[in-house]
Amino acid sequence: MRIDLPEPTSAEREHSATLQGFIRNEIAAKGPLPFSRFMELAMYAPGLGYYSAGKTKFGAAGDFITAPELGSVFARCVTRAIAPTLRDIGAHSQMIELGGGSGAFAEDCLRELAHLDALPARYSLLEPSADLRQRQRERLQQLPAEIAERVHWIDRPPDDDWQGVLFANEVLDALPATRFGIRDGEVFEEHVIDAGGEGFVSIDLPAESFTANAVRHIERDLGHGLADGYRSEVLPQLPYWIQAVCGGLQRGMALFVDYGYTRREFYREDRHGGTLMATYRHRAHTDVLSRVGLQDLTAFVDFSALAEAATRAGFRIAGLGTQADFLMANGLDVVFAQAYAAAGDEAVRYRLSQEVKRLTLPAEMGETFKVMACER
């Protein structure tokens, strides 16, 4: 199905051309790029990638909207889930948020933690985008001083052991995904080449053992091989990523929220084209090699792979469920009632009702988004 996309502005086209030139230079120097490397550059190339540059990403003026941007309900329910852990750890508790978007989640979470008497000694945001860091600073400096002074920005996960909560909302879907295909029973990996006037195009090359072993592991777990022509995504680096971001967490919880499936659902026979997609100005499409640096690139999460990686890193899987079930289990009714009673007029109450619908209805975020809690 053809998707009509808005035309980029002249400034956007110029920015994209610069990033395309950067990627072309790497292809010229190294040959065909694994798609995962192309995605890494398109999303995170310093000063040029989608998340590294200053393009508006969230809300009506951006490309997509996340749960925290809808209002405070999501953050307040998450806070009720993590507050007991932070209180139990006590004076040395820390919270680390991966990403952070506009800072909306951090603001609402910190206010609710203060209300629940569960503020951590330190709230750190690991945010690779300089532009988003600045927006977060401007937003969070408006908090009361006794809360704002606990907020810090970090460039990498802590090297030292720590205790508390790690939170990641829509982070895993943005990890550079490896694209693979099956041909004559063999595993191939998708690469990107420069086709000159035709832009970037993809080709398949025989997969190296790292990727091939990851795909064979999936097939063993499924109990059958993937059919010829099957194409999808895998994150062979996920165990190393989990160890890097969570390895120092000695006591507490890691909470991941994202859209995805368990493995049998992810690699269903009829999902033979994979889950990779691009989002540009609130329109989702599959032309992932165009509008380089101007559109978000994501792939759904294999939560079975996440559970394996977390278990290997020494965590216990405390729970996996839909976002709707998670929110309802963590005080959605109370949070909604409080917000509804405090609403100043009917327009605010209507927006609040719409927010809850977006968060919980199956056709919205309620079932496609999952929440996984890992404890140690």
Summary of the structure (lengths in Angstrom):
residues: 376
radius of gyration: 21.1
end to end distance: 45.8
largest distance: 63.7
contacts: 1209
relative contact order: 0.15
helix: 41%
strand: 24%
